[in-house]
Amino acid sequence: MPSALKLQAADILISPSSPTGDSEKLDLSYLDTASQILNIISKFKLAEDAYLAGTKDAAKFLANIHAGVVAKKSILMCLPAFPFKSPNNASKVLGRLPDKAEEFALAHLNGLCAAIGDIYLPGARLMIVSDGLVYNDLLGVPDRDVWAYGEALRALRIRKDFRHIEFCRLKDIVDVDVPDELDEIRYVANATNFRHALLQQFSKPGYNASLRISEDEDTCSTYRGYIKFLETDLQNVYPIGEGRTKSKYKRGVEYIAKQMLTRGDAFARAVRQTFPDRLRLSIHPSTGENKLSINLLPTDTSFTTPWHCSIAFRLDGTAITGHRSQFDANDDFELVHERGRPSFFRQKSSLLSWADEKGGITCEPVYPTGLLIRPAKGRNSLSVRDIDMTKVRALSQFNSPVVLRDFARTRNGDLFAAKVRELSVSGPRRFEGPDIHGIGADSHGFNTNITSGSEVSVSMPPRFQFFRALAESPKDTGPTLFSSSTLIFNHLPAHLTSSTRFNTIRGLSLVVNNPGIGRPCLRFRQSRPQSEPPPEAPNVTLNNETCDEDADGASITSACESLLYDRRVAYYHVWEKGDLLVSDNTLASIHQKGNDSATFNGELWIAQID
């Protein structure tokens, strides 16, 4: 039966003013796909925003998406964001250029688009419309800094292959006679012209910011957000002291916030005119009437925009965000530099360093889970022999997978076998060679199935799996997914988490303690490739009582299976030649995207270890 939301959307689509205007032609399968897409976007919403389901506003967004689905076109979205770094790099941010916070934000947004592509072949694209030049002069940020920030973001997009993300500048949405290709000098020389053109072409005559704050909930919410970040952004630009009291500073902040509202109204009008058919996303809390508010960072704090905060990572890989001063003052964290610049904070641990006498290693957090470890002095500066497998084993119990890349001598089978023995306590359970060509998910719903011509099943999963890739896997087919138990717990619906603690599925415990660190982990594997249709509702035992598909057991199964592929939870790994990878099989679920194991024509070695 169609949901109330779908029925409301259908009413909009068959109304006389709708382009469709004919209920006979309304294909509910398109509406169902559009509903799935809106549901994906809602998963990335700001925590404080209410879900739109069942509201007239949601039906309006659903109708917008439906139009794209009917036309079999990419779902196009736009997001005004990523202006420049806060001018307060003493206590808020790490510098004037993008760092790990921006990288994770772009990865998060790219994951949103990829998630839509997982269920809708034409996929989705997100246009980030930089509003830097709209506001920077109000905050004392030089035009050159806005240019440098935008250029670094574009370089980051290319370096990290965020293929679903696009960028545009203020010059692309106002009518100014400038060259199509701008360099730094031409950009800075025309920055004032861009701002003037925006206000001349798109300002609303008689716009009264104070009146809008009192009458419009979205404007009031945005104003409060401006006040909140301006109070700390400007504290070093306009320090309180002789000649400037706290109350005078407060009034100045309020004045600038209202100026930002006036310019923001013109900018929003320019964006609507330039991208009339794109789904409008926003970083600000809203009523949901005209835009969908989303969270840019995978954090449970209120700091959700990377240009206003710093990012830190716990040993288990979970991210937290806050002011730089918060982490500077915390002895449990240390500052990490990347590419010669401060980039992020991380929880201190001796596990994150070894081979210091040979230059050491870098440990890079991977979105949304895992670690990428490389020799600090570059490719092949360390060999497999230098890898500290005791530390790798310990790290993988907190944060899996641990990817080891750019180490020399990875093709040496004897060295790999030696590292397997170092990783193992009691010796490898199973050790298979070059005929392994993929990863499935069909061994009792728990143990990863290694496709090798013949399969030896075991009743209990191995503690660890150690991979070695001797060739690259195809870039666009068959990635191997590692789904973090920690993140699955974080995203399970609240009404289910209370009942999973004592659940069993297929006779085995659904939640167990990781024997290495004692933390609870979700032991769940999907028993079919994602490309196959879902089976009939499985038998799930809850406290020794069998549940039918309407009970909690089936709900838990459905939620868990969905999260196994959720881009906020699963790391999609594409094998590079020479990759070594260790995963704690209790902490992370390993499964294959689709049914593409046959496309891996290279050699993938694996050792299963207890």
SEMI-315092 format. One record per residue (C-alpha): residue number from 1; x, y, z. Coordinates in Angstrom, 2 decimals. Each point is the difference from the previous one (the first is absolute). Example, Ala and Ser with C-alpha at 12.3 -4.5 7.8 and 13.67 -1.06 7.14 Angstrom:
# SEMI-315092
<1,<12.30,-4.50,7.80>>
<2,<1.37,3.44,-0.66>>
# end
This chain:
# SEMI-315092
<1,<0.00,0.00,0.00>>
<2,<1.43,3.45,-0.90>>
<3,<1.10,2.11,2.95>>
<4,<-1.73,3.25,0.92>>
<5,<3.06,1.85,-1.29>>
<6,<-0.21,-1.72,-3.39>>
<7,<-3.70,0.75,-0.23>>
<8,<0.66,3.69,0.72>>
<9,<2.70,0.03,-2.65>>
<10,<-2.37,-1.70,-2.43>>
<11,<-2.57,2.70,0.67>>
<12,<2.59,2.64,-0.92>>
<13,<1.05,-1.86,-3.14>>
<14,<-3.53,-0.39,-1.36>>
<15,<-1.16,3.49,0.89>>
<16,<-1.01,2.22,-2.94>>
<17,<3.12,2.15,0.48>>
<18,<2.32,-3.02,-0.08>>
<19,<1.90,-0.80,-3.19>>
<20,<-1.34,-3.55,0.28>>
<21,<-3.59,0.96,0.59>>
<22,<-1.30,-3.49,-0.81>>
<23,<-0.54,-2.68,2.64>>
<24,<-0.22,-2.63,-2.74>>
<25,<3.67,0.62,-0.82>>
<26,<1.28,0.02,3.60>>
<27,<2.34,-2.97,0.37>>
<28,<0.23,-0.90,3.70>>
<29,<3.31,-1.80,-0.55>>
<30,<1.58,3.39,-0.77>>
<31,<-1.60,1.39,3.13>>
<32,<1.40,-2.88,2.04>>
<33,<3.52,0.67,-1.32>>
<34,<-0.38,3.71,0.74>>
<35,<-1.12,-0.89,3.53>>
<36,<3.10,-2.16,0.50>>
<37,<2.21,2.87,-1.16>>
<38,<-1.64,2.46,2.40>>
<39,<0.44,-2.55,2.79>>
<40,<3.74,-0.19,-0.75>>
<41,<0.32,3.78,0.15>>
<42,<-1.89,0.02,3.32>>
<43,<2.68,-2.26,1.50>>
<44,<2.49,2.85,-0.44>>
<45,<-2.23,2.61,1.60>>
<46,<1.02,2.28,2.84>>
<47,<-0.62,-1.75,3.31>>
<48,<-2.34,2.71,1.33>>
<49,<-2.15,0.11,-3.13>>
<50,<-3.25,-1.96,-0.03>>
<51,<-0.48,-2.63,-2.67>>
<52,<-2.28,1.22,-2.78>>
<53,<-2.04,-3.16,-0.57>>
<54,<-3.71,0.62,-0.11>>
<55,<0.25,3.76,-0.49>>
<56,<-1.03,2.08,-2.96>>
<57,<3.57,1.28,-0.27>>
<58,<1.35,-3.54,-0.34>>
<59,<-2.53,-0.69,-2.75>>
<60,<1.28,3.07,-1.84>>
<61,<3.59,-1.25,0.13>>
<62,<-1.16,-3.45,-0.97>>
<63,<-1.75,1.42,-3.06>>
<64,<3.21,1.79,-0.97>>
<65,<1.98,-3.24,0.21>>
<66,<-2.76,-1.88,-1.82>>
<67,<0.39,2.30,-3.01>>
<68,<3.66,-1.00,-0.30>>
<69,<-0.77,-3.68,0.41>>
<70,<-2.68,0.07,-2.70>>
<71,<2.49,1.67,-2.36>>
<72,<2.66,-2.56,1.02>>
<73,<2.41,2.83,0.77>>
<74,<2.49,0.47,2.79>>
<75,<-1.44,1.47,3.19>>
<76,<1.52,3.48,0.10>>
<77,<0.53,1.79,3.30>>
<78,<1.66,3.25,1.01>>
<79,<1.47,1.12,3.30>>
<80,<1.20,3.53,0.82>>
<81,<2.98,-0.71,2.25>>
<82,<3.81,-0.18,0.42>>
<83,<0.69,3.77,0.02>>
<84,<3.39,0.31,1.74>>
<85,<1.61,-1.01,3.27>>
<86,<-0.97,1.93,3.11>>
<87,<2.38,2.92,0.54>>
<88,<0.53,-1.32,3.54>>
<89,<2.79,-2.55,-0.49>>
<90,<1.22,0.54,3.55>>
<91,<-2.86,-1.83,1.72>>
<92,<-2.47,-1.28,-2.65>>
<93,<1.70,-1.37,-3.11>>
<94,<3.46,-1.21,-1.01>>
<95,<0.74,2.44,-2.82>>
<96,<-1.38,1.74,-3.06>>
<97,<0.00,-3.03,-2.31>>
<98,<-2.13,-3.18,-0.01>>
<99,<1.08,-2.79,2.35>>
<100,<-1.30,-3.42,1.02>>
<101,<-3.32,1.55,1.06>>
<102,<-0.69,1.17,-3.57>>
<103,<1.16,-3.35,-1.36>>
<104,<-2.44,-1.91,2.18>>
<105,<-2.79,2.45,-0.82>>
<106,<0.52,-0.48,-3.74>>
<107,<0.24,-3.78,0.50>>
<108,<-3.28,0.13,1.93>>
<109,<-1.73,1.95,-2.77>>
<110,<1.52,-2.17,-2.72>>
<111,<-1.33,-3.00,1.94>>
<112,<-3.49,1.51,-0.04>>
<113,<0.10,0.19,-3.80>>
<114,<1.53,-3.48,-0.30>>
<115,<-2.73,-1.41,2.24>>
<116,<-2.61,1.35,-2.39>>
<117,<1.94,-1.57,-2.85>>
<118,<-0.13,-3.35,1.80>>
<119,<-3.78,-0.16,-0.46>>
<120,<-0.48,2.25,-3.05>>
<121,<2.27,-0.57,-3.01>>
<122,<0.17,3.62,-1.30>>
<123,<1.33,0.93,3.44>>
<124,<0.30,3.46,1.52>>
<125,<2.27,3.03,-0.19>>
<126,<0.46,2.76,2.53>>
<127,<0.98,3.53,-0.98>>
<128,<1.75,1.86,2.81>>
<129,<-0.54,3.73,-0.52>>
<130,<2.66,1.86,1.92>>
<131,<-1.34,3.03,1.85>>
<132,<3.46,1.17,1.06>>
<133,<0.06,3.29,-1.89>>
<134,<-3.53,0.78,1.20>>
<135,<1.15,0.43,3.61>>
<136,<3.78,0.00,0.33>>
<137,<0.50,3.79,0.09>>
<138,<-2.47,0.21,2.93>>
<139,<2.26,-2.34,2.01>>
<140,<3.30,1.56,-1.04>>
<141,<1.02,-3.03,-2.09>>
<142,<2.15,0.96,-3.03>>
<143,<-1.30,-0.83,-3.48>>
<144,<3.25,-1.91,-0.59>>
<145,<-0.85,-2.34,2.87>>
<146,<-3.39,-0.75,-1.59>>
<147,<1.72,-0.84,-3.28>>
<148,<2.62,-2.21,1.68>>
<149,<-2.65,-1.88,1.99>>
<150,<-2.10,-0.68,-3.10>>
<151,<2.96,-1.13,-2.07>>
<152,<1.15,-2.37,2.76>>
<153,<-3.51,-1.50,0.20>>
<154,<0.02,-0.69,-3.73>>
<155,<3.42,-1.63,0.26>>
<156,<-1.25,-2.12,2.93>>
<157,<-3.01,-1.13,-2.05>>
<158,<2.32,-1.23,-2.79>>
<159,<2.54,-1.59,2.34>>
<160,<-2.65,-1.96,1.90>>
<161,<-2.19,-0.73,-3.05>>
<162,<-3.17,1.54,1.38>>
<163,<-1.55,-0.43,-3.42>>
<164,<-3.56,0.97,0.93>>
<165,<0.99,3.48,1.25>>
<166,<0.08,3.13,-2.16>>
<167,<0.92,3.60,0.85>>
<168,<-1.06,3.41,-1.18>>
<169,<0.96,3.52,1.04>>
<170,<-1.88,3.26,0.42>>
<171,<1.14,1.09,-3.47>>
<172,<-2.00,-2.91,-1.48>>
<173,<-3.34,1.25,1.34>>
<174,<0.26,3.76,-0.61>>
<175,<0.31,1.90,-3.26>>
<176,<3.50,1.48,-0.07>>
<177,<2.23,0.34,-3.05>>
<178,<3.06,-1.97,1.08>>
<179,<2.07,-2.77,-1.63>>
<180,<-1.45,-3.50,0.34>>
<181,<3.31,-1.20,1.43>>
<182,<1.18,1.97,2.99>>
<183,<3.37,-0.07,1.69>>
<184,<0.68,1.41,3.44>>
<185,<0.79,3.52,-1.20>>
<186,<-3.10,0.35,-2.20>>
<187,<-2.18,-1.55,2.72>>
<188,<1.19,2.40,2.70>>
<189,<-0.17,2.98,-2.36>>
<190,<-3.67,-0.76,-0.76>>
<191,<-1.13,-1.10,3.48>>
<192,<-1.60,3.35,0.81>>
<193,<-1.70,0.03,-3.41>>
<194,<-1.51,-3.43,0.71>>
<195,<-1.45,1.19,3.32>>
<196,<-1.40,3.19,-1.52>>
<197,<-1.56,-1.94,-2.89>>
<198,<-1.67,-2.40,2.44>>
<199,<-1.63,2.81,1.98>>
<200,<-0.96,2.03,-3.06>>
<201,<-1.52,-2.93,-1.88>>
<202,<-1.61,-2.04,2.78>>
<203,<-0.66,2.19,3.04>>
<204,<-3.65,0.34,0.98>>
<205,<-1.02,3.68,0.25>>
<206,<-0.94,0.92,3.53>>
<207,<1.37,-3.21,1.55>>
<208,<-0.09,0.45,3.77>>
<209,<2.15,-2.52,1.87>>
<210,<-1.45,0.83,3.42>>
<211,<-3.55,-0.44,-1.27>>
<212,<0.86,-3.32,-1.67>>
<213,<1.55,-1.28,3.22>>
<214,<-3.22,0.71,1.87>>
<215,<-2.32,-1.43,-2.66>>
<216,<1.80,-2.90,-1.66>>
<217,<1.14,-3.07,1.95>>
<218,<2.70,-1.03,-2.51>>
<219,<1.49,3.52,0.00>>
<220,<-0.04,0.10,3.80>>
<221,<1.73,-3.39,0.19>>
<222,<2.69,1.11,-2.46>>
<223,<0.51,3.26,1.91>>
<224,<0.52,-1.85,3.26>>
<225,<2.54,-2.23,-1.73>>
<226,<1.85,3.04,-1.34>>
<227,<0.12,1.56,3.47>>
<228,<1.35,-3.21,1.50>>
<229,<2.98,-0.38,-2.31>>
<230,<0.73,3.72,-0.44>>
<231,<0.53,0.40,3.74>>
<232,<3.05,-2.26,-0.21>>
<233,<1.01,0.70,-3.62>>
<234,<0.52,3.70,0.69>>
<235,<1.43,-0.07,3.51>>
<236,<3.55,0.48,-1.32>>
<237,<-1.02,2.28,-2.89>>
<238,<-1.77,2.41,2.38>>
<239,<1.40,-0.84,3.46>>
<240,<-1.82,1.23,3.07>>
<241,<2.10,2.48,1.91>>
<242,<0.73,3.70,0.13>>
<243,<-2.58,1.75,-2.16>>
<244,<-2.17,-3.10,-0.52>>
<245,<-2.18,-1.40,2.77>>
<246,<-1.76,-3.35,-0.02>>
<247,<-3.34,1.65,-0.70>>
<248,<1.47,2.03,-2.86>>
<249,<1.56,-3.15,-1.46>>
<250,<-3.36,-1.77,0.30>>
<251,<-1.80,2.80,-1.84>>
<252,<2.66,-0.09,-2.71>>
<253,<-0.45,-3.75,-0.44>>
<254,<-3.77,0.44,-0.30>>
<255,<0.49,2.72,-2.63>>
<256,<2.29,-2.21,-2.08>>
<257,<-2.43,-2.92,0.31>>
<258,<-2.81,2.16,-1.42>>
<259,<2.25,1.13,-2.83>>
<260,<0.64,-3.67,-0.72>>
<261,<-3.74,-0.67,-0.08>>
<262,<-0.50,2.80,-2.56>>
<263,<2.74,-1.34,-2.23>>
<264,<-1.08,-3.57,0.62>>
<265,<-3.52,0.78,-1.22>>
<266,<1.41,1.33,-3.27>>
<267,<2.33,-2.97,-0.30>>
<268,<-2.84,-2.48,0.59>>
<269,<-2.02,1.71,-2.73>>
<270,<2.97,-0.24,-2.39>>
<271,<0.43,-3.70,0.79>>
<272,<-3.71,-0.69,-0.61>>
<273,<0.11,1.80,-3.34>>
<274,<3.18,-1.77,-1.12>>
<275,<-1.03,-3.47,1.21>>
<276,<-3.81,0.01,-0.04>>
<277,<-0.36,-3.77,-0.34>>
<278,<2.61,-1.09,2.53>>
<279,<-0.97,-1.31,3.40>>
<280,<1.05,2.68,2.48>>
<281,<2.07,-1.18,2.95>>
<282,<1.09,2.16,2.92>>
<283,<2.47,-0.07,2.88>>
<284,<-2.38,2.01,2.20>>
<285,<-2.90,-1.39,2.04>>
<286,<-3.26,0.70,-1.77>>
<287,<-3.72,-0.69,-0.01>>
<288,<0.42,-2.18,-3.08>>
<289,<-2.32,2.18,-2.04>>
<290,<2.52,1.06,-2.64>>
<291,<3.18,-1.94,0.70>>
<292,<1.27,-3.22,1.53>>
<293,<2.44,0.53,2.87>>
<294,<2.88,-2.47,0.04>>
<295,<2.94,-0.83,2.20>>
<296,<3.38,0.40,-1.70>>
<297,<2.05,-1.96,2.53>>
<298,<-0.36,-3.46,1.61>>
<299,<-0.09,1.36,3.53>>
<300,<-2.43,0.02,2.90>>
<301,<1.02,3.50,1.12>>
<302,<-1.55,3.30,-1.08>>
<303,<3.09,0.90,-2.06>>
<304,<-1.10,-1.18,-3.43>>
<305,<1.74,2.41,-2.41>>
<306,<3.72,-0.63,-0.60>>
<307,<0.93,3.65,-0.52>>
<308,<-1.16,0.81,3.55>>
<309,<1.71,-2.82,1.92>>
<310,<2.76,-2.55,0.25>>
<311,<-0.40,-3.76,-0.23>>
<312,<1.44,-2.68,2.28>>
<313,<-0.03,-3.78,-0.12>>
<314,<-0.20,-2.46,2.85>>
<315,<1.98,-3.22,-0.20>>
<316,<-3.16,-1.81,-1.10>>
<317,<-0.21,2.28,-3.05>>
<318,<-3.06,1.97,1.06>>
<319,<0.21,3.73,-0.71>>
<320,<-0.69,2.83,2.38>>
<321,<-0.01,3.68,-0.89>>
<322,<0.51,3.16,1.99>>
<323,<2.14,3.10,0.37>>
<324,<3.73,-0.42,-0.40>>
<325,<0.54,1.26,3.54>>
<326,<-2.08,-2.91,1.33>>
<327,<2.44,-2.55,-1.41>>
<328,<3.12,2.07,0.62>>
<329,<-0.88,-0.08,3.70>>
<330,<-0.74,-3.74,0.06>>
<331,<3.10,-2.05,0.83>>
<332,<-1.64,-3.09,-1.47>>
<333,<0.28,1.43,-3.54>>
<334,<2.86,1.04,-2.25>>
<335,<0.12,2.15,-3.14>>
<336,<0.82,-1.74,-3.28>>
<337,<1.44,1.73,-3.07>>
<338,<-0.67,-1.04,-3.60>>
<339,<1.67,1.43,-3.10>>
<340,<1.96,2.36,2.22>>
<341,<-3.08,1.52,1.71>>
<342,<-1.94,-0.73,3.22>>
<343,<-2.92,-2.21,-0.97>>
<344,<-1.71,-1.79,2.91>>
<345,<0.30,-1.17,3.59>>
<346,<0.15,-3.62,1.05>>
<347,<-0.11,-1.92,3.24>>
<348,<3.53,-0.70,1.17>>
<349,<1.15,-3.61,-0.20>>
<350,<3.31,-1.81,-0.37>>
<351,<-1.79,-2.27,-2.48>>
<352,<0.13,2.77,-2.60>>
<353,<3.77,0.04,-0.46>>
<354,<2.73,-2.46,-0.85>>
<355,<3.25,-0.22,-2.00>>
<356,<0.87,3.53,1.13>>
<357,<3.71,-0.65,-0.60>>
<358,<-0.82,-0.44,-3.72>>
<359,<-2.30,2.99,-0.30>>
<360,<-3.14,-1.45,1.56>>
<361,<-3.54,-0.18,-1.33>>
<362,<-3.04,2.17,-0.63>>
<363,<-3.41,-1.11,1.26>>
<364,<-2.86,1.59,-1.91>>
<365,<-3.63,-0.34,1.14>>
<366,<-2.20,-1.35,-2.78>>
<367,<-3.63,1.03,-0.54>>
<368,<-2.16,-1.42,1.48>>
<369,<2.12,-2.62,1.77>>
<370,<3.50,-1.43,-0.02>>
<371,<3.62,1.13,-0.16>>
<372,<2.37,0.42,-2.94>>
<373,<3.64,-0.51,1.04>>
<374,<2.89,0.98,-2.28>>
<375,<3.77,0.47,0.35>>
<376,<0.53,3.62,1.02>>
<377,<2.93,0.45,-2.39>>
<378,<-1.91,-1.20,-3.02>>
<379,<-0.65,-3.14,-2.04>>
<380,<2.34,-2.93,0.70>>
<381,<1.95,1.87,2.69>>
<382,<-1.15,-2.77,2.37>>
<383,<-0.48,-3.65,-0.85>>
<384,<-2.44,-2.65,1.17>>
<385,<2.72,-1.11,2.40>>
<386,<-0.32,3.34,1.88>>
<387,<-3.73,-0.35,0.72>>
<388,<-0.74,-0.49,3.70>>
<389,<-2.74,-2.64,-0.20>>
<390,<-0.59,0.04,3.75>>
<391,<-1.00,3.65,-0.23>>
<392,<-2.00,-0.59,-3.19>>
<393,<-1.94,-2.76,1.73>>
<394,<-0.71,2.26,2.98>>
<395,<-1.02,2.94,-2.22>>
<396,<-2.38,-2.16,-2.03>>
<397,<-1.90,-0.94,3.16>>
<398,<-0.85,3.68,0.52>>
<399,<-0.39,1.12,-3.61>>
<400,<-0.25,-2.33,-3.00>>
<401,<1.16,-0.40,-2.66>>
<402,<3.66,0.97,0.27>>
<403,<1.30,0.52,-3.54>>
<404,<3.77,-0.18,-0.47>>
<405,<1.04,1.64,-3.27>>
<406,<3.26,0.91,-1.81>>
<407,<2.15,-2.49,1.91>>
<408,<2.77,-1.76,-1.94>>
<409,<0.29,-3.78,-0.60>>
<410,<-3.72,-0.76,0.22>>
<411,<0.39,-2.64,-2.73>>
<412,<2.39,-2.04,2.14>>
<413,<-2.07,-2.99,1.15>>
<414,<2.43,-1.00,2.75>>
<415,<-0.18,3.48,1.57>>
<416,<-3.80,-0.06,-0.18>>
<417,<-0.07,-3.41,1.67>>
<418,<2.32,1.30,2.72>>
<419,<-2.32,2.96,0.63>>
<420,<-2.96,-2.38,0.18>>
<421,<1.79,-1.89,2.77>>
<422,<0.75,3.27,1.82>>
<423,<-3.65,1.01,-0.19>>
<424,<-1.17,-3.39,1.21>>
<425,<-0.09,-1.30,3.55>>
<426,<-0.64,-3.66,-0.77>>
<427,<0.86,-0.10,-3.71>>
<428,<-2.19,0.68,-3.03>>
<429,<-3.26,-1.91,-0.22>>
<430,<0.06,0.11,-3.77>>
<431,<2.52,1.30,-2.51>>
<432,<-0.89,0.22,-3.67>>
<433,<1.91,1.14,-3.01>>
<434,<-0.24,1.56,-3.42>>
<435,<-3.12,-1.77,-1.24>>
<436,<-2.07,2.11,2.39>>
<437,<-1.76,2.58,-2.13>>
<438,<-2.74,1.61,2.03>>
<439,<-2.05,0.29,3.10>>
<440,<-3.56,-1.09,0.49>>
<441,<-2.30,-0.10,2.99>>
<442,<-1.53,-3.41,0.20>>
<443,<1.48,-2.00,2.86>>
<444,<-2.52,-0.31,2.79>>
<445,<-0.58,3.76,-0.11>>
<446,<3.14,0.43,2.09>>
<447,<3.18,-1.32,-1.55>>
<448,<1.20,1.70,-3.15>>
<449,<-0.16,-2.33,-2.98>>
<450,<3.18,-0.02,-2.07>>
<451,<-0.72,-1.02,-3.59>>
<452,<2.79,-2.39,-0.89>>
<453,<-1.53,-2.89,-1.86>>
<454,<-0.69,-1.96,3.15>>
<455,<-1.28,1.29,3.31>>
<456,<0.76,-1.32,3.44>>
<457,<-2.62,1.32,2.41>>
<458,<0.62,0.45,3.70>>
<459,<-2.60,0.37,2.72>>
<460,<1.59,3.03,1.59>>
<461,<1.67,2.94,-1.73>>
<462,<3.73,0.68,0.21>>
<463,<1.09,2.81,2.31>>
<464,<1.97,1.80,-2.72>>
<465,<0.38,-0.03,-3.75>>
<466,<3.25,1.06,-1.65>>
<467,<-0.11,0.85,-3.71>>
<468,<2.73,0.55,-2.57>>
<469,<-0.86,1.40,-3.45>>
<470,<2.53,-0.72,-2.73>>
<471,<-1.96,1.95,-2.63>>
<472,<-2.50,2.82,-0.20>>
<473,<-3.71,-0.67,0.06>>
<474,<-2.19,1.79,-2.57>>
<475,<-0.67,3.58,1.09>>
<476,<-3.76,-0.05,-0.53>>
<477,<-1.02,-3.58,0.70>>
<478,<-0.17,-2.27,2.98>>
<479,<1.49,1.99,2.90>>
<480,<0.49,-1.86,3.25>>
<481,<-2.07,1.47,2.82>>
<482,<1.03,0.22,3.64>>
<483,<-2.91,0.98,2.22>>
<484,<0.91,1.26,3.44>>
<485,<-1.91,-1.49,2.91>>
<486,<0.60,3.25,1.88>>
<487,<-1.72,2.04,-2.71>>
<488,<-2.81,-2.52,-0.46>>
<489,<-0.84,0.40,3.69>>
<490,<0.10,3.80,-0.41>>
<491,<-2.53,-0.07,-2.84>>
<492,<-2.39,-2.72,1.12>>
<493,<-3.44,1.42,0.83>>
<494,<-0.30,0.73,3.70>>
<495,<-3.03,-2.26,0.46>>
<496,<2.07,-2.99,-1.19>>
<497,<3.26,0.49,1.84>>
<498,<-1.53,-0.75,3.38>>
<499,<-1.15,-3.42,-1.18>>
<500,<3.13,-1.13,-1.88>>
<501,<2.08,-0.50,3.12>>
<502,<-1.27,-3.52,0.68>>
<503,<-0.99,-1.01,-3.52>>
<504,<1.15,-3.06,-1.85>>
<505,<-0.26,-0.62,-3.71>>
<506,<0.26,-3.43,-1.59>>
<507,<0.87,-1.38,3.39>>
<508,<3.03,2.26,0.56>>
<509,<0.35,3.14,2.08>>
<510,<-0.79,3.15,-1.89>>
<511,<1.92,2.22,2.42>>
<512,<3.28,-1.23,1.47>>
<513,<2.92,1.58,1.78>>
<514,<3.16,0.41,-2.04>>
<515,<2.38,-2.43,1.74>>
<516,<2.93,2.37,-0.52>>
<517,<-1.40,3.21,1.48>>
<518,<-3.25,-1.07,1.67>>
<519,<-2.28,2.37,-1.92>>
<520,<-3.37,-1.23,-1.32>>
<521,<-0.05,-0.75,-3.71>>
<522,<-2.78,-0.90,-2.38>>
<523,<0.54,-3.46,-1.54>>
<524,<-2.12,0.20,-3.12>>
<525,<0.64,-0.93,-3.62>>
<526,<-2.37,0.25,-2.91>>
<527,<-0.57,-3.49,-1.39>>
<528,<-0.44,1.05,-3.62>>
<529,<1.71,2.28,-2.52>>
<530,<-1.52,3.46,-0.16>>
<531,<-0.94,-0.54,-3.65>>
<532,<-2.35,-2.87,0.88>>
<533,<-3.61,0.63,1.05>>
<534,<-0.62,-0.16,3.74>>
<535,<-0.97,-3.42,1.33>>
<536,<-3.15,-0.73,1.95>>
<537,<0.04,1.31,3.54>>
<538,<2.63,-2.01,1.89>>
<539,<-0.55,-1.71,3.31>>
<540,<1.50,2.22,2.64>>
<541,<0.07,-1.17,3.59>>
<542,<-0.49,2.60,2.69>>
<543,<0.46,-1.31,3.53>>
<544,<-0.83,-3.52,-1.23>>
<545,<-3.26,1.06,-1.64>>
<546,<-0.36,-0.20,-3.79>>
<547,<-1.20,3.26,-1.55>>
<548,<-2.00,0.39,-3.19>>
<549,<0.65,2.78,-2.52>>
<550,<-2.12,2.48,1.97>>
<551,<2.02,-0.42,3.18>>
<552,<3.21,1.63,1.19>>
<553,<2.19,-2.80,-1.39>>
<554,<-0.83,0.69,-3.64>>
<555,<0.24,3.75,0.64>>
<556,<3.49,-0.44,1.41>>
<557,<1.02,-2.17,-2.94>>
<558,<-1.33,2.52,-2.49>>
<559,<1.69,2.93,1.74>>
<560,<3.33,-1.83,0.27>>
<561,<-0.03,-1.15,-3.63>>
<562,<-0.69,3.56,-1.12>>
<563,<2.84,1.38,2.10>>
<564,<2.51,-2.52,-1.36>>
<565,<-0.01,2.00,-3.25>>
<566,<-0.69,3.43,1.49>>
<567,<2.61,2.48,-1.23>>
<568,<0.15,1.53,3.51>>
<569,<1.03,-3.40,1.40>>
<570,<1.78,-2.04,-2.67>>
<571,<3.47,0.70,-1.36>>
<572,<0.01,-0.90,-3.71>>
<573,<3.50,-1.32,-0.67>>
<574,<1.43,-0.20,-3.51>>
<575,<3.16,-2.09,0.00>>
<576,<3.26,1.54,-1.17>>
<577,<2.97,-2.10,-0.99>>
<578,<2.03,-0.83,3.09>>
<579,<-2.74,0.72,2.53>>
<580,<0.15,-1.87,3.28>>
<581,<-3.11,0.14,2.16>>
<582,<-0.85,-1.29,3.46>>
<583,<-3.56,-0.10,1.32>>
<584,<-1.33,-1.09,3.37>>
<585,<-2.82,-2.32,-0.98>>
<586,<-1.86,0.69,3.24>>
<587,<0.04,3.77,-0.42>>
<588,<-0.58,0.31,-3.76>>
<589,<-2.27,-1.86,-2.41>>
<590,<1.62,-0.80,-3.34>>
<591,<-2.11,-0.43,-3.11>>
<592,<0.03,0.53,-3.73>>
<593,<-1.82,2.80,-1.78>>
<594,<-2.42,-1.61,-2.45>>
<595,<1.05,-3.30,-1.52>>
<596,<3.17,1.11,-1.70>>
<597,<2.62,-2.34,1.44>>
<598,<0.80,-1.40,-3.44>>
<599,<1.19,3.43,-1.18>>
<600,<3.07,-0.18,2.27>>
<601,<2.46,-1.54,-2.45>>
<602,<3.04,0.53,2.19>>
<603,<1.26,-1.98,2.95>>
<604,<-1.37,0.45,3.49>>
<605,<1.58,-1.98,2.80>>
<606,<-1.68,-0.40,3.36>>
<607,<0.83,-1.49,3.38>>
<608,<-2.71,-0.64,2.57>>
<609,<1.39,0.34,3.47>>
<610,<-1.17,-0.65,3.56>>
# end
